[in-house]
Amino acid sequence: MQLLFSYGTLQQENVQLANFGRTLFGYKDSLPQYVVNQLRITDPRVLRESGKEFHPILQYTGKFSDEVTGTVFELTENEIAHADDYEVDDYNRVRATLKSGRCCWIYAAAH
């Protein structure tokens, strides 16, 4: 299983059902040295599944005073691939260390 930190639409039940075919169980954690900005989504599939034109996007700051709260989910390799398909090109999946010390995947700003 892979750990994925979600701070946005992947926490929505309707998005989980559309992408993974199940509702995910997760636990709260936080990601230091990041803030959340907004990204306008134009991809029709993502708009339809999320129901939102603006999605949050992580931006690395390097400041220990910055922190983003979210939910950690356990996903299979196949489910991670589905999450990759859902995220638009403005997001990049990278490894990060959470406040708890756990290492996980995050979707952060690609630029």
C-alpha beads as a LAMMPS data file, in Angstrom:
LAMMPS data file: protein, C-alpha beads

111 atoms
110 bonds

1 atom types
1 bond types

-500.0 500.0 xlo xhi
-500.0 500.0 ylo yhi
-500.0 500.0 zlo zhi

Masses

1 110.0

Atoms # bond

1 1 1 0.000 0.000 0.000
2 1 1 1.068 3.576 -0.736
3 1 1 0.353 6.581 1.487
4 1 1 -1.164 9.642 -0.192
5 1 1 -1.674 12.981 1.565
6 1 1 -4.837 14.702 0.349
7 1 1 -5.693 18.315 1.092
8 1 1 -8.336 18.884 -1.588
9 1 1 -10.873 17.195 -3.815
10 1 1 -9.537 13.650 -3.329
11 1 1 -11.094 13.917 0.142
12 1 1 -14.556 14.195 -1.463
13 1 1 -16.552 10.958 -1.435
14 1 1 -17.890 11.532 -4.976
15 1 1 -14.331 11.973 -6.321
16 1 1 -13.162 8.836 -4.496
17 1 1 -16.024 6.765 -5.898
18 1 1 -15.407 8.056 -9.433
19 1 1 -11.667 7.329 -9.323
20 1 1 -11.258 4.363 -6.972
21 1 1 -14.691 2.746 -6.906
22 1 1 -14.755 2.968 -3.109
23 1 1 -14.815 5.400 -0.234
24 1 1 -11.381 5.807 1.330
25 1 1 -10.627 5.654 5.038
26 1 1 -7.963 8.075 6.210
27 1 1 -6.456 9.841 9.176
28 1 1 -5.556 13.471 9.785
29 1 1 -1.991 14.738 9.468
30 1 1 -0.250 17.878 8.282
31 1 1 2.455 18.844 5.822
32 1 1 5.038 21.388 6.988
33 1 1 6.714 23.974 4.731
34 1 1 3.806 24.229 2.282
35 1 1 0.844 26.544 1.729
36 1 1 -2.284 26.068 -0.370
37 1 1 -3.017 28.253 -3.382
38 1 1 -5.901 27.988 -5.860
39 1 1 -5.804 26.600 -9.394
40 1 1 -8.519 27.102 -12.015
41 1 1 -9.455 23.757 -13.546
42 1 1 -10.520 23.508 -17.184
43 1 1 -10.404 19.714 -17.691
44 1 1 -14.044 18.624 -18.299
45 1 1 -13.661 15.264 -16.538
46 1 1 -12.144 16.796 -13.392
47 1 1 -14.771 19.559 -13.366
48 1 1 -17.545 16.976 -13.675
49 1 1 -16.168 14.671 -10.974
50 1 1 -15.249 17.356 -8.438
51 1 1 -18.009 19.842 -9.148
52 1 1 -15.491 22.641 -8.544
53 1 1 -13.812 25.082 -10.919
54 1 1 -11.072 26.036 -8.441
55 1 1 -8.964 23.389 -6.741
56 1 1 -6.358 23.790 -4.020
57 1 1 -2.727 23.260 -5.004
58 1 1 0.300 22.892 -2.739
59 1 1 3.117 25.408 -3.047
60 1 1 6.436 24.728 -1.304
61 1 1 7.694 27.638 0.816
62 1 1 10.448 26.059 2.916
63 1 1 9.136 27.972 5.956
64 1 1 8.611 25.821 9.037
65 1 1 5.814 28.170 10.124
66 1 1 3.765 27.132 7.059
67 1 1 1.651 24.003 7.342
68 1 1 -1.222 22.384 5.453
69 1 1 -3.674 20.013 7.127
70 1 1 -5.218 17.102 5.288
71 1 1 -5.954 13.409 5.263
72 1 1 -3.628 10.471 4.637
73 1 1 -5.085 7.598 2.629
74 1 1 -3.699 4.133 1.938
75 1 1 -3.953 3.361 -1.781
76 1 1 -2.912 0.459 -3.957
77 1 1 -0.487 0.985 -6.850
78 1 1 -3.460 0.807 -9.221
79 1 1 -5.338 3.462 -7.224
80 1 1 -2.272 5.744 -7.257
81 1 1 -2.300 5.426 -11.064
82 1 1 -5.984 6.459 -11.066
83 1 1 -5.143 9.451 -8.859
84 1 1 -2.376 10.410 -11.315
85 1 1 -4.922 10.303 -14.144
86 1 1 -7.310 12.526 -12.178
87 1 1 -4.764 15.246 -11.394
88 1 1 -4.168 17.746 -14.201
89 1 1 -0.665 18.577 -15.520
90 1 1 -0.309 21.524 -13.127
91 1 1 0.204 18.966 -10.334
92 1 1 3.282 16.833 -9.817
93 1 1 3.313 13.770 -7.537
94 1 1 6.350 13.887 -5.240
95 1 1 7.496 12.347 -1.960
96 1 1 7.182 14.363 1.235
97 1 1 7.496 13.894 4.977
98 1 1 4.485 14.720 7.105
99 1 1 4.499 16.269 10.569
100 1 1 3.960 12.769 11.988
101 1 1 7.226 11.666 10.348
102 1 1 5.493 9.418 7.831
103 1 1 6.702 9.538 4.235
104 1 1 3.972 9.797 1.616
105 1 1 3.039 10.993 -1.849
106 1 1 1.669 14.505 -2.349
107 1 1 0.390 16.392 -5.367
108 1 1 2.148 19.769 -5.439
109 1 1 2.512 22.582 -7.964
110 1 1 4.496 21.349 -10.938
111 1 1 6.095 24.773 -11.490

Bonds

1 1 1 2
2 1 2 3
3 1 3 4
4 1 4 5
5 1 5 6
6 1 6 7
7 1 7 8
8 1 8 9
9 1 9 10
10 1 10 11
11 1 11 12
12 1 12 13
13 1 13 14
14 1 14 15
15 1 15 16
16 1 16 17
17 1 17 18
18 1 18 19
19 1 19 20
20 1 20 21
21 1 21 22
22 1 22 23
23 1 23 24
24 1 24 25
25 1 25 26
26 1 26 27
27 1 27 28
28 1 28 29
29 1 29 30
30 1 30 31
31 1 31 32
32 1 32 33
33 1 33 34
34 1 34 35
35 1 35 36
36 1 36 37
37 1 37 38
38 1 38 39
39 1 39 40
40 1 40 41
41 1 41 42
42 1 42 43
43 1 43 44
44 1 44 45
45 1 45 46
46 1 46 47
47 1 47 48
48 1 48 49
49 1 49 50
50 1 50 51
51 1 51 52
52 1 52 53
53 1 53 54
54 1 54 55
55 1 55 56
56 1 56 57
57 1 57 58
58 1 58 59
59 1 59 60
60 1 60 61
61 1 61 62
62 1 62 63
63 1 63 64
64 1 64 65
65 1 65 66
66 1 66 67
67 1 67 68
68 1 68 69
69 1 69 70
70 1 70 71
71 1 71 72
72 1 72 73
73 1 73 74
74 1 74 75
75 1 75 76
76 1 76 77
77 1 77 78
78 1 78 79
79 1 79 80
80 1 80 81
81 1 81 82
82 1 82 83
83 1 83 84
84 1 84 85
85 1 85 86
86 1 86 87
87 1 87 88
88 1 88 89
89 1 89 90
90 1 90 91
91 1 91 92
92 1 92 93
93 1 93 94
94 1 94 95
95 1 95 96
96 1 96 97
97 1 97 98
98 1 98 99
99 1 99 100
100 1 100 101
101 1 101 102
102 1 102 103
103 1 103 104
104 1 104 105
105 1 105 106
106 1 106 107
107 1 107 108
108 1 108 109
109 1 109 110
110 1 110 111
